[in-house]
Amino acid sequence: MTYQCIKCKTTWVNGGESDLYSHGLCKDCARILLIPTIRRKQLREGNFDCFGKASSYCDQRLCKYKLVCLNNS
Ligand SMILES: [Zn+2]
């Protein structure tokens, strides 16, 4: 199934990815939109609110948002 981003009109084929991307937005737009939400969650969970700040390296090995955070492709 092919989807189109409601924001930047990028199209992609659904490959069973995370729920984070199933709201009509592509990875990049979803990520940008999620930054404030995820940072709030990080603080609530006792972590640094570092989501989206690292570019390629992250030392927060236990952070569950790490994969999304570092996915800059
Ligand atoms: Zn987009």
N, CA, C, O and the ligand as a Tripos MOL2 file, in Angstrom:
@<TRIPOS>MOLECULE
protein
  293   291    74     0     0
PROTEIN
NO_CHARGES

@<TRIPOS>ATOM
      1 N           0.8300   -1.1900    0.0000 N.3       1 MET1
      2 CA          0.0000    0.0000    0.0000 C.3       1 MET1
      3 C           0.8780    1.2590    0.0000 C.2       1 MET1
      4 O           1.8590    1.3520    0.7380 O.2       1 MET1
      5 N           0.5010    2.2150   -0.8410 N.am      2 THR2
      6 CA          1.2940    3.4430   -0.9340 C.3       2 THR2
      7 C           0.6230    4.5870   -0.1860 C.2       2 THR2
      8 O          -0.5920    4.7690   -0.2610 O.2       2 THR2
      9 N           1.4230    5.3440    0.5270 N.am      3 TYR3
     10 CA          0.9040    6.4880    1.2820 C.3       3 TYR3
     11 C           1.5360    7.7810    0.7730 C.2       3 TYR3
     12 O           2.6330    7.7790    0.2140 O.2       3 TYR3
     13 N           0.8260    8.8690    0.9790 N.am      4 GLN4
     14 CA          1.4120   10.1730    0.6490 C.3       4 GLN4
     15 C           1.3730   11.0500    1.8930 C.2       4 GLN4
     16 O           0.3680   11.1130    2.6000 O.2       4 GLN4
     17 N           2.4780   11.7170    2.1380 N.am      5 CYS5
     18 CA          2.5660   12.6080    3.2920 C.3       5 CYS5
     19 C           1.6450   13.8130    3.0840 C.2       5 CYS5
     20 O           1.6720   14.4490    2.0300 O.2       5 CYS5
     21 N           0.8320   14.1190    4.0960 N.am      6 ILE6
     22 CA         -0.0960   15.2370    3.9600 C.3       6 ILE6
     23 C           0.6180   16.5760    4.0440 C.2       6 ILE6
     24 O           0.0330   17.6220    3.7620 O.2       6 ILE6
     25 N           1.8760   16.5350    4.4330 N.am      7 LYS7
     26 CA          2.6010   17.7870    4.6020 C.3       7 LYS7
     27 C           3.5250   18.0940    3.4250 C.2       7 LYS7
     28 O           3.4390   19.1650    2.8250 O.2       7 LYS7
     29 N           4.4040   17.1560    3.0990 N.am      8 CYS8
     30 CA          5.3950   17.4310    2.0540 C.3       8 CYS8
     31 C           5.1200   16.6530    0.7690 C.2       8 CYS8
     32 O           5.8680   16.7810   -0.2000 O.2       8 CYS8
     33 N           4.0520   15.8460    0.7480 N.am      9 LYS9
     34 CA          3.6190   15.1070   -0.4500 C.3       9 LYS9
     35 C           4.5720   14.0040   -0.8880 C.2       9 LYS9
     36 O           4.4420   13.4710   -1.9910 O.2       9 LYS9
     37 N           5.5180   13.6630   -0.0420 N.am     10 THR10
     38 CA          6.3690   12.5150   -0.3290 C.3      10 THR10
     39 C           5.5220   11.2460   -0.3050 C.2      10 THR10
     40 O           4.6340   11.1100    0.5380 O.2      10 THR10
     41 N           5.7850   10.3290   -1.2110 N.am     11 THR11
     42 CA          5.0640    9.0640   -1.1790 C.3      11 THR11
     43 C           5.9960    7.9540   -0.7350 C.2      11 THR11
     44 O           7.2030    8.0020   -0.9760 O.2      11 THR11
     45 N           5.4210    6.9560   -0.0840 N.am     12 TRP12
     46 CA          6.2200    5.8110    0.3380 C.3      12 TRP12
     47 C           5.3100    4.5960    0.4240 C.2      12 TRP12
     48 O           4.0870    4.7110    0.5080 O.2      12 TRP12
     49 N           5.9410    3.4340    0.4010 N.am     13 VAL13
     50 CA          5.2000    2.1820    0.5140 C.3      13 VAL13
     51 C           5.2970    1.6970    1.9510 C.2      13 VAL13
     52 O           6.3870    1.6400    2.5210 O.2      13 VAL13
     53 N           4.1770    1.3540    2.5270 N.am     14 ASN14
     54 CA          4.1730    0.9300    3.9130 C.3      14 ASN14
     55 C           4.9050   -0.3810    4.0890 C.2      14 ASN14
     56 O           4.5630   -1.3880    3.4700 O.2      14 ASN14
     57 N           5.9240   -0.3590    4.9480 N.am     15 GLY15
     58 CA          6.6840   -1.5740    5.1920 C.3      15 GLY15
     59 C           6.4970   -2.0720    6.5980 C.2      15 GLY15
     60 O           7.4240   -2.6410    7.1750 O.2      15 GLY15
     61 N           5.3180   -1.8780    7.1730 N.am     16 GLY16
     62 CA          5.0600   -2.3280    8.5200 C.3      16 GLY16
     63 C           5.8840   -1.6030    9.5500 C.2      16 GLY16
     64 O           6.3860   -2.2140   10.4940 O.2      16 GLY16
     65 N           6.0290   -0.3080    9.3790 N.am     17 GLU17
     66 CA          6.8550    0.4640   10.2950 C.3      17 GLU17
     67 C           6.1060    0.8130   11.5700 C.2      17 GLU17
     68 O           4.9430    0.4530   11.7530 O.2      17 GLU17
     69 N           6.7880    1.5050   12.4230 N.am     18 SER18
     70 CA          6.2280    1.9070   13.7100 C.3      18 SER18
     71 C           4.9430    2.7040   13.5650 C.2      18 SER18
     72 O           4.7160    3.3410   12.5360 O.2      18 SER18
     73 N           4.1040    2.6700   14.5880 N.am     19 ASP19
     74 CA          2.8650    3.4440   14.6260 C.3      19 ASP19
     75 C           3.1350    4.9390   14.4850 C.2      19 ASP19
     76 O           2.2700    5.7090   14.0690 O.2      19 ASP19
     77 N           4.3430    5.3220   14.8390 N.am     20 LEU20
     78 CA          4.6820    6.7400   14.7930 C.3      20 LEU20
     79 C           4.4710    7.3080   13.4020 C.2      20 LEU20
     80 O           4.2570    8.5100   13.2430 O.2      20 LEU20
     81 N           4.5310    6.4550   12.4020 N.am     21 TYR21
     82 CA          4.4800    6.9520   11.0330 C.3      21 TYR21
     83 C           3.1460    6.6840   10.3570 C.2      21 TYR21
     84 O           3.0200    6.8660    9.1460 O.2      21 TYR21
     85 N           2.1550    6.2540   11.1170 N.am     22 SER22
     86 CA          0.9080    5.8480   10.4770 C.3      22 SER22
     87 C          -0.1760    6.9130   10.5540 C.2      22 SER22
     88 O          -1.3640    6.5910   10.5760 O.2      22 SER22
     89 N           0.2190    8.1580   10.5950 N.am     23 HIS23
     90 CA         -0.7790    9.2200   10.7150 C.3      23 HIS23
     91 C          -0.7780   10.1610    9.5260 C.2      23 HIS23
     92 O          -1.0940   11.3430    9.6610 O.2      23 HIS23
     93 N          -0.4210    9.6340    8.3500 N.am     24 GLY24
     94 CA         -0.4720   10.4670    7.1590 C.3      24 GLY24
     95 C           0.7360   11.3440    6.9600 C.2      24 GLY24
     96 O           0.7550   12.2000    6.0760 O.2      24 GLY24
     97 N           1.7370   11.1360    7.7750 N.am     25 LEU25
     98 CA          2.9570   11.9290    7.6430 C.3      25 LEU25
     99 C           4.1340   11.0190    7.3550 C.2      25 LEU25
    100 O           4.1950    9.8890    7.8400 O.2      25 LEU25
    101 N           5.0720   11.5210    6.5590 N.am     26 CYS26
    102 CA          6.2680   10.7400    6.2860 C.3      26 CYS26
    103 C           7.1630   10.7420    7.5250 C.2      26 CYS26
    104 O           6.8980   11.4570    8.4910 O.2      26 CYS26
    105 N           8.2040    9.9500    7.4860 N.am     27 LYS27
    106 CA          9.1220    9.8390    8.6220 C.3      27 LYS27
    107 C           9.6200   11.1940    9.0960 C.2      27 LYS27
    108 O           9.5710   11.5060   10.2860 O.2      27 LYS27
    109 N          10.0990   11.9940    8.1510 N.am     28 ASP28
    110 CA         10.7200   13.2640    8.5270 C.3      28 ASP28
    111 C           9.7100   14.2160    9.1480 C.2      28 ASP28
    112 O           9.9830   14.8310   10.1790 O.2      28 ASP28
    113 N           8.5420   14.3370    8.5210 N.am     29 CYS29
    114 CA          7.5300   15.2580    9.0440 C.3      29 CYS29
    115 C           7.0050   14.7540   10.3890 C.2      29 CYS29
    116 O           6.7960   15.5450   11.3090 O.2      29 CYS29
    117 N           6.7950   13.4510   10.5050 N.am     30 ALA30
    118 CA          6.3100   12.8820   11.7630 C.3      30 ALA30
    119 C           7.3220   13.1320   12.8730 C.2      30 ALA30
    120 O           6.9600   13.4420   14.0090 O.2      30 ALA30
    121 N           8.5640   12.9940   12.5290 N.am     31 ARG31
    122 CA          9.6300   13.1710   13.5070 C.3      31 ARG31
    123 C           9.6390   14.6170   14.0200 C.2      31 ARG31
    124 O           9.7020   14.8590   15.2260 O.2      31 ARG31
    125 N           9.5760   15.5560   13.1010 N.am     32 ILE32
    126 CA          9.5860   16.9710   13.4860 C.3      32 ILE32
    127 C           8.3680   17.2910   14.3480 C.2      32 ILE32
    128 O           8.4600   18.0120   15.3420 O.2      32 ILE32
    129 N           7.2320   16.7420   13.9450 N.am     33 LEU33
    130 CA          5.9930   17.0020   14.6690 C.3      33 LEU33
    131 C           6.0160   16.3820   16.0640 C.2      33 LEU33
    132 O           5.4120   16.9020   17.0030 O.2      33 LEU33
    133 N           6.7240   15.2660   16.1780 N.am     34 LEU34
    134 CA          6.7430   14.5180   17.4390 C.3      34 LEU34
    135 C           7.7590   15.0360   18.4430 C.2      34 LEU34
    136 O           7.7190   14.6650   19.6160 O.2      34 LEU34
    137 N           8.6670   15.8890   17.9920 N.am     35 ILE35
    138 CA          9.7530   16.3250   18.8750 C.3      35 ILE35
    139 C           9.2500   16.8550   20.2260 C.2      35 ILE35
    140 O           9.7000   16.3690   21.2640 O.2      35 ILE35
    141 N           8.3330   17.8340   20.2480 N.am     36 PRO36
    142 CA          7.8780   18.3350   21.5580 C.3      36 PRO36
    143 C           7.1880   17.2690   22.4060 C.2      36 PRO36
    144 O           7.3670   17.2240   23.6230 O.2      36 PRO36
    145 N           6.4070   16.4220   21.7660 N.am     37 THR37
    146 CA          5.6980   15.3630   22.4890 C.3      37 THR37
    147 C           6.6690   14.3780   23.1140 C.2      37 THR37
    148 O           6.5510   14.0290   24.2890 O.2      37 THR37
    149 N           7.6310   13.9340   22.3120 N.am     38 ILE38
    150 CA          8.5740   12.9380   22.8100 C.3      38 ILE38
    151 C           9.4860   13.5330   23.8670 C.2      38 ILE38
    152 O           9.8520   12.8460   24.8200 O.2      38 ILE38
    153 N           9.8600   14.7950   23.7180 N.am     39 ARG39
    154 CA         10.7040   15.4150   24.7500 C.3      39 ARG39
    155 C           9.9720   15.4770   26.0820 C.2      39 ARG39
    156 O          10.5780   15.2750   27.1340 O.2      39 ARG39
    157 N           8.6770   15.7550   26.0430 N.am     40 ARG40
    158 CA          7.8980   15.7550   27.2820 C.3      40 ARG40
    159 C           7.8970   14.3720   27.9180 C.2      40 ARG40
    160 O           8.0420   14.2290   29.1320 O.2      40 ARG40
    161 N           7.7290   13.3460   27.0630 N.am     41 LYS41
    162 CA          7.7370   11.9670   27.5670 C.3      41 LYS41
    163 C           9.0860   11.6240   28.1680 C.2      41 LYS41
    164 O           9.1650   10.9930   29.2220 O.2      41 LYS41
    165 N          10.1520   12.0440   27.4880 N.am     42 GLN42
    166 CA         11.4910   11.7450   27.9990 C.3      42 GLN42
    167 C          11.6770   12.3170   29.4020 C.2      42 GLN42
    168 O          12.2040   11.6450   30.2890 O.2      42 GLN42
    169 N          11.2410   13.5600   29.5970 N.am     43 LEU43
    170 CA         11.3720   14.1880   30.9060 C.3      43 LEU43
    171 C          10.5450   13.4500   31.9450 C.2      43 LEU43
    172 O          11.0010   13.2230   33.0660 O.2      43 LEU43
    173 N           9.3170   13.0740   31.5670 N.am     44 ARG44
    174 CA          8.4320   12.3690   32.4890 C.3      44 ARG44
    175 C           9.0280   11.0220   32.8780 C.2      44 ARG44
    176 O           8.8140   10.5400   33.9910 O.2      44 ARG44
    177 N           9.7790   10.4140   31.9560 N.am     45 GLU45
    178 CA         10.3660    9.1040   32.2260 C.3      45 GLU45
    179 C          11.7390    9.2160   32.8900 C.2      45 GLU45
    180 O          12.4220    8.2110   33.0920 O.2      45 GLU45
    181 N          12.1370   10.4440   33.2260 N.am     46 GLY46
    182 CA         13.3920   10.6370   33.9400 C.3      46 GLY46
    183 C          14.6220   10.6760   33.0590 C.2      46 GLY46
    184 O          15.7340   10.4540   33.5380 O.2      46 GLY46
    185 N          14.4420   10.9540   31.7830 N.am     47 ASN47
    186 CA         15.5870   11.0320   30.8710 C.3      47 ASN47
    187 C          15.8210   12.4850   30.4440 C.2      47 ASN47
    188 O          15.0550   13.3810   30.7980 O.2      47 ASN47
    189 N          16.8730   12.6940   29.6910 N.am     48 PHE48
    190 CA         17.1190   14.0130   29.1220 C.3      48 PHE48
    191 C          16.1180   14.2550   27.9960 C.2      48 PHE48
    192 O          15.6920   13.3190   27.3200 O.2      48 PHE48
    193 N          15.7480   15.5190   27.8040 N.am     49 ASP49
    194 CA         14.8370   15.8230   26.6890 C.3      49 ASP49
    195 C          15.6620   16.1160   25.4460 C.2      49 ASP49
    196 O          15.6730   17.2270   24.9160 O.2      49 ASP49
    197 N          16.3630   15.0550   24.9970 N.am     50 CYS50
    198 CA         17.3500   15.2320   23.9360 C.3      50 CYS50
    199 C          16.8480   14.7850   22.5720 C.2      50 CYS50
    200 O          17.6050   14.8010   21.6010 O.2      50 CYS50
    201 N          15.5840   14.3850   22.4820 N.am     51 PHE51
    202 CA         15.0880   13.8500   21.2040 C.3      51 PHE51
    203 C          15.2650   14.8600   20.0700 C.2      51 PHE51
    204 O          14.8570   16.0160   20.1750 O.2      51 PHE51
    205 N          15.8800   14.3930   18.9880 N.am     52 GLY52
    206 CA         16.0490   15.2450   17.8190 C.3      52 GLY52
    207 C          17.2710   16.1450   17.8710 C.2      52 GLY52
    208 O          17.5410   16.8870   16.9260 O.2      52 GLY52
    209 N          18.0110   16.0820   18.9690 N.am     53 LYS53
    210 CA         19.1790   16.9620   19.0840 C.3      53 LYS53
    211 C          20.4450   16.2980   18.5610 C.2      53 LYS53
    212 O          21.3100   16.9750   18.0060 O.2      53 LYS53
    213 N          20.5680   14.9980   18.7270 N.am     54 ALA54
    214 CA         21.7460   14.2840   18.2470 C.3      54 ALA54
    215 C          21.6350   14.0640   16.7460 C.2      54 ALA54
    216 O          20.5330   13.9120   16.2170 O.2      54 ALA54
    217 N          22.7650   14.0470   16.0640 N.am     55 SER55
    218 CA         22.7010   13.8420   14.6210 C.3      55 SER55
    219 C          23.0760   12.4250   14.2310 C.2      55 SER55
    220 O          22.4390   11.8460   13.3500 O.2      55 SER55
    221 N          24.0860   11.8520   14.8580 N.am     56 SER56
    222 CA         24.4520   10.4990   14.4680 C.3      56 SER56
    223 C          24.8650    9.6350   15.6500 C.2      56 SER56
    224 O          24.8910    8.4090   15.5450 O.2      56 SER56
    225 N          25.1890   10.2660   16.7730 N.am     57 TYR57
    226 CA         25.6040    9.4790   17.9240 C.3      57 TYR57
    227 C          24.7580    9.8190   19.1370 C.2      57 TYR57
    228 O          24.4510   10.9850   19.3870 O.2      57 TYR57
    229 N          24.3810    8.7890   19.8920 N.am     58 CYS58
    230 CA         23.6280    9.0070   21.1190 C.3      58 CYS58
    231 C          24.1210    8.0450   22.1830 C.2      58 CYS58
    232 O          24.2720    6.8520   21.9180 O.2      58 CYS58
    233 N          24.3750    8.5490   23.3840 N.am     59 ASP59
    234 CA         24.8740    7.6570   24.4320 C.3      59 ASP59
    235 C          23.7630    7.2040   25.3730 C.2      59 ASP59
    236 O          24.0330    6.5460   26.3770 O.2      59 ASP59
    237 N          22.5190    7.5500   25.0570 N.am     60 GLN60
    238 CA         21.3930    7.1100   25.8920 C.3      60 GLN60
    239 C          20.9290    5.7350   25.4000 C.2      60 GLN60
    240 O          19.9560    5.6160   24.6560 O.2      60 GLN60
    241 N          21.6520    4.7070   25.8360 N.am     61 ARG61
    242 CA         21.3970    3.3740   25.2980 C.3      61 ARG61
    243 C          20.0250    2.8290   25.6430 C.2      61 ARG61
    244 O          19.4960    1.9760   24.9300 O.2      61 ARG61
    245 N          19.4440    3.3160   26.7320 N.am     62 LEU62
    246 CA         18.1550    2.7710   27.1600 C.3      62 LEU62
    247 C          16.9650    3.5650   26.6340 C.2      62 LEU62
    248 O          15.8140    3.2020   26.8770 O.2      62 LEU62
    249 N          17.2390    4.6250   25.9270 N.am     63 CYS63
    250 CA         16.1510    5.4640   25.4260 C.3      63 CYS63
    251 C          15.3770    4.7340   24.3360 C.2      63 CYS63
    252 O          15.9650    4.2450   23.3710 O.2      63 CYS63
    253 N          14.0470    4.6620   24.4920 N.am     64 LYS64
    254 CA         13.2680    3.9060   23.5130 C.3      64 LYS64
    255 C          12.9800    4.7130   22.2560 C.2      64 LYS64
    256 O          12.4120    4.1860   21.2990 O.2      64 LYS64
    257 N          13.3590    5.9720   22.2470 N.am     65 TYR65
    258 CA         13.1300    6.7940   21.0590 C.3      65 TYR65
    259 C          14.3850    6.9400   20.2150 C.2      65 TYR65
    260 O          14.4030    7.6430   19.2050 O.2      65 TYR65
    261 N          15.4330    6.2550   20.6570 N.am     66 LYS66
    262 CA         16.7300    6.4350   20.0160 C.3      66 LYS66
    263 C          16.7040    6.1490   18.5160 C.2      66 LYS66
    264 O          17.2560    6.9180   17.7290 O.2      66 LYS66
    265 N          16.0720    5.0570   18.1200 N.am     67 LEU67
    266 CA         16.0570    4.6870   16.7180 C.3      67 LEU67
    267 C          15.3950    5.7420   15.8480 C.2      67 LEU67
    268 O          15.8900    6.0730   14.7710 O.2      67 LEU67
    269 N          14.2780    6.2660   16.3200 N.am     68 VAL68
    270 CA         13.5850    7.2930   15.5600 C.3      68 VAL68
    271 C          14.4010    8.5800   15.5610 C.2      68 VAL68
    272 O          14.5270    9.2700   14.5500 O.2      68 VAL68
    273 N          14.9450    8.8710   16.7300 N.am     69 CYS69
    274 CA         15.7140   10.0960   16.9290 C.3      69 CYS69
    275 C          16.8960   10.1810   15.9750 C.2      69 CYS69
    276 O          17.1640   11.2370   15.4020 O.2      69 CYS69
    277 N          17.5930    9.0830   15.8090 N.am     70 LEU70
    278 CA         18.8190    9.0940   15.0020 C.3      70 LEU70
    279 C          18.5730    8.8090   13.5370 C.2      70 LEU70
    280 O          19.5170    8.7860   12.7470 O.2      70 LEU70
    281 N          17.3430    8.5960   13.1630 N.am     71 ASN71
    282 CA         17.0280    8.2850   11.7750 C.3      71 ASN71
    283 C          16.8880    9.5670   10.9570 C.2      71 ASN71
    284 O          15.8010   10.1330   10.8490 O.2      71 ASN71
    285 N          17.9800   10.0030   10.3970 N.am     72 ASN72
    286 CA         17.9820   11.2730    9.6760 C.3      72 ASN72
    287 C          17.9470   11.1210    8.1670 C.2      72 ASN72
    288 O          18.0710   12.1060    7.4390 O.2      72 ASN72
    289 N          17.7830    9.9190    7.7010 N.am     73 SER73
    290 CA         17.8710    9.7020    6.2590 C.3      73 SER73
    291 C          16.7230   10.3140    5.5060 C.2      73 SER73
    292 O          16.6640   10.2110    4.2810 O.2      73 SER73
    293 ZN          6.4650   14.7190    4.8840 Zn       74 ZN74
@<TRIPOS>BOND
     1     1     2 1
     2     2     3 1
     3     3     4 2
     4     3     5 am
     5     5     6 1
     6     6     7 1
     7     7     8 2
     8     7     9 am
     9     9    10 1
    10    10    11 1
    11    11    12 2
    12    11    13 am
    13    13    14 1
    14    14    15 1
    15    15    16 2
    16    15    17 am
    17    17    18 1
    18    18    19 1
    19    19    20 2
    20    19    21 am
    21    21    22 1
    22    22    23 1
    23    23    24 2
    24    23    25 am
    25    25    26 1
    26    26    27 1
    27    27    28 2
    28    27    29 am
    29    29    30 1
    30    30    31 1
    31    31    32 2
    32    31    33 am
    33    33    34 1
    34    34    35 1
    35    35    36 2
    36    35    37 am
    37    37    38 1
    38    38    39 1
    39    39    40 2
    40    39    41 am
    41    41    42 1
    42    42    43 1
    43    43    44 2
    44    43    45 am
    45    45    46 1
    46    46    47 1
    47    47    48 2
    48    47    49 am
    49    49    50 1
    50    50    51 1
    51    51    52 2
    52    51    53 am
    53    53    54 1
    54    54    55 1
    55    55    56 2
    56    55    57 am
    57    57    58 1
    58    58    59 1
    59    59    60 2
    60    59    61 am
    61    61    62 1
    62    62    63 1
    63    63    64 2
    64    63    65 am
    65    65    66 1
    66    66    67 1
    67    67    68 2
    68    67    69 am
    69    69    70 1
    70    70    71 1
    71    71    72 2
    72    71    73 am
    73    73    74 1
    74    74    75 1
    75    75    76 2
    76    75    77 am
    77    77    78 1
    78    78    79 1
    79    79    80 2
    80    79    81 am
    81    81    82 1
    82    82    83 1
    83    83    84 2
    84    83    85 am
    85    85    86 1
    86    86    87 1
    87    87    88 2
    88    87    89 am
    89    89    90 1
    90    90    91 1
    91    91    92 2
    92    91    93 am
    93    93    94 1
    94    94    95 1
    95    95    96 2
    96    95    97 am
    97    97    98 1
    98    98    99 1
    99    99   100 2
   100    99   101 am
   101   101   102 1
   102   102   103 1
   103   103   104 2
   104   103   105 am
   105   105   106 1
   106   106   107 1
   107   107   108 2
   108   107   109 am
   109   109   110 1
   110   110   111 1
   111   111   112 2
   112   111   113 am
   113   113   114 1
   114   114   115 1
   115   115   116 2
   116   115   117 am
   117   117   118 1
   118   118   119 1
   119   119   120 2
   120   119   121 am
   121   121   122 1
   122   122   123 1
   123   123   124 2
   124   123   125 am
   125   125   126 1
   126   126   127 1
   127   127   128 2
   128   127   129 am
   129   129   130 1
   130   130   131 1
   131   131   132 2
   132   131   133 am
   133   133   134 1
   134   134   135 1
   135   135   136 2
   136   135   137 am
   137   137   138 1
   138   138   139 1
   139   139   140 2
   140   139   141 am
   141   141   142 1
   142   142   143 1
   143   143   144 2
   144   143   145 am
   145   145   146 1
   146   146   147 1
   147   147   148 2
   148   147   149 am
   149   149   150 1
   150   150   151 1
   151   151   152 2
   152   151   153 am
   153   153   154 1
   154   154   155 1
   155   155   156 2
   156   155   157 am
   157   157   158 1
   158   158   159 1
   159   159   160 2
   160   159   161 am
   161   161   162 1
   162   162   163 1
   163   163   164 2
   164   163   165 am
   165   165   166 1
   166   166   167 1
   167   167   168 2
   168   167   169 am
   169   169   170 1
   170   170   171 1
   171   171   172 2
   172   171   173 am
   173   173   174 1
   174   174   175 1
   175   175   176 2
   176   175   177 am
   177   177   178 1
   178   178   179 1
   179   179   180 2
   180   179   181 am
   181   181   182 1
   182   182   183 1
   183   183   184 2
   184   183   185 am
   185   185   186 1
   186   186   187 1
   187   187   188 2
   188   187   189 am
   189   189   190 1
   190   190   191 1
   191   191   192 2
   192   191   193 am
   193   193   194 1
   194   194   195 1
   195   195   196 2
   196   195   197 am
   197   197   198 1
   198   198   199 1
   199   199   200 2
   200   199   201 am
   201   201   202 1
   202   202   203 1
   203   203   204 2
   204   203   205 am
   205   205   206 1
   206   206   207 1
   207   207   208 2
   208   207   209 am
   209   209   210 1
   210   210   211 1
   211   211   212 2
   212   211   213 am
   213   213   214 1
   214   214   215 1
   215   215   216 2
   216   215   217 am
   217   217   218 1
   218   218   219 1
   219   219   220 2
   220   219   221 am
   221   221   222 1
   222   222   223 1
   223   223   224 2
   224   223   225 am
   225   225   226 1
   226   226   227 1
   227   227   228 2
   228   227   229 am
   229   229   230 1
   230   230   231 1
   231   231   232 2
   232   231   233 am
   233   233   234 1
   234   234   235 1
   235   235   236 2
   236   235   237 am
   237   237   238 1
   238   238   239 1
   239   239   240 2
   240   239   241 am
   241   241   242 1
   242   242   243 1
   243   243   244 2
   244   243   245 am
   245   245   246 1
   246   246   247 1
   247   247   248 2
   248   247   249 am
   249   249   250 1
   250   250   251 1
   251   251   252 2
   252   251   253 am
   253   253   254 1
   254   254   255 1
   255   255   256 2
   256   255   257 am
   257   257   258 1
   258   258   259 1
   259   259   260 2
   260   259   261 am
   261   261   262 1
   262   262   263 1
   263   263   264 2
   264   263   265 am
   265   265   266 1
   266   266   267 1
   267   267   268 2
   268   267   269 am
   269   269   270 1
   270   270   271 1
   271   271   272 2
   272   271   273 am
   273   273   274 1
   274   274   275 1
   275   275   276 2
   276   275   277 am
   277   277   278 1
   278   278   279 1
   279   279   280 2
   280   279   281 am
   281   281   282 1
   282   282   283 1
   283   283   284 2
   284   283   285 am
   285   285   286 1
   286   286   287 1
   287   287   288 2
   288   287   289 am
   289   289   290 1
   290   290   291 1
   291   291   292 2
@<TRIPOS>SUBSTRUCTURE
     1 MET1         2 RESIDUE 1 A MET
     2 THR2         6 RESIDUE 1 A THR
     3 TYR3        10 RESIDUE 1 A TYR
     4 GLN4        14 RESIDUE 1 A GLN
     5 CYS5        18 RESIDUE 1 A CYS
     6 ILE6        22 RESIDUE 1 A ILE
     7 LYS7        26 RESIDUE 1 A LYS
     8 CYS8        30 RESIDUE 1 A CYS
     9 LYS9        34 RESIDUE 1 A LYS
    10 THR10       38 RESIDUE 1 A THR
    11 THR11       42 RESIDUE 1 A THR
    12 TRP12       46 RESIDUE 1 A TRP
    13 VAL13       50 RESIDUE 1 A VAL
    14 ASN14       54 RESIDUE 1 A ASN
    15 GLY15       58 RESIDUE 1 A GLY
    16 GLY16       62 RESIDUE 1 A GLY
    17 GLU17       66 RESIDUE 1 A GLU
    18 SER18       70 RESIDUE 1 A SER
    19 ASP19       74 RESIDUE 1 A ASP
    20 LEU20       78 RESIDUE 1 A LEU
    21 TYR21       82 RESIDUE 1 A TYR
    22 SER22       86 RESIDUE 1 A SER
    23 HIS23       90 RESIDUE 1 A HIS
    24 GLY24       94 RESIDUE 1 A GLY
    25 LEU25       98 RESIDUE 1 A LEU
    26 CYS26      102 RESIDUE 1 A CYS
    27 LYS27      106 RESIDUE 1 A LYS
    28 ASP28      110 RESIDUE 1 A ASP
    29 CYS29      114 RESIDUE 1 A CYS
    30 ALA30      118 RESIDUE 1 A ALA
    31 ARG31      122 RESIDUE 1 A ARG
    32 ILE32      126 RESIDUE 1 A ILE
    33 LEU33      130 RESIDUE 1 A LEU
    34 LEU34      134 RESIDUE 1 A LEU
    35 ILE35      138 RESIDUE 1 A ILE
    36 PRO36      142 RESIDUE 1 A PRO
    37 THR37      146 RESIDUE 1 A THR
    38 ILE38      150 RESIDUE 1 A ILE
    39 ARG39      154 RESIDUE 1 A ARG
    40 ARG40      158 RESIDUE 1 A ARG
    41 LYS41      162 RESIDUE 1 A LYS
    42 GLN42      166 RESIDUE 1 A GLN
    43 LEU43      170 RESIDUE 1 A LEU
    44 ARG44      174 RESIDUE 1 A ARG
    45 GLU45      178 RESIDUE 1 A GLU
    46 GLY46      182 RESIDUE 1 A GLY
    47 ASN47      186 RESIDUE 1 A ASN
    48 PHE48      190 RESIDUE 1 A PHE
    49 ASP49      194 RESIDUE 1 A ASP
    50 CYS50      198 RESIDUE 1 A CYS
    51 PHE51      202 RESIDUE 1 A PHE
    52 GLY52      206 RESIDUE 1 A GLY
    53 LYS53      210 RESIDUE 1 A LYS
    54 ALA54      214 RESIDUE 1 A ALA
    55 SER55      218 RESIDUE 1 A SER
    56 SER56      222 RESIDUE 1 A SER
    57 TYR57      226 RESIDUE 1 A TYR
    58 CYS58      230 RESIDUE 1 A CYS
    59 ASP59      234 RESIDUE 1 A ASP
    60 GLN60      238 RESIDUE 1 A GLN
    61 ARG61      242 RESIDUE 1 A ARG
    62 LEU62      246 RESIDUE 1 A LEU
    63 CYS63      250 RESIDUE 1 A CYS
    64 LYS64      254 RESIDUE 1 A LYS
    65 TYR65      258 RESIDUE 1 A TYR
    66 LYS66      262 RESIDUE 1 A LYS
    67 LEU67      266 RESIDUE 1 A LEU
    68 VAL68      270 RESIDUE 1 A VAL
    69 CYS69      274 RESIDUE 1 A CYS
    70 LEU70      278 RESIDUE 1 A LEU
    71 ASN71      282 RESIDUE 1 A ASN
    72 ASN72      286 RESIDUE 1 A ASN
    73 SER73      290 RESIDUE 1 A SER
    74 ZN74       293 GROUP 0 **** ****
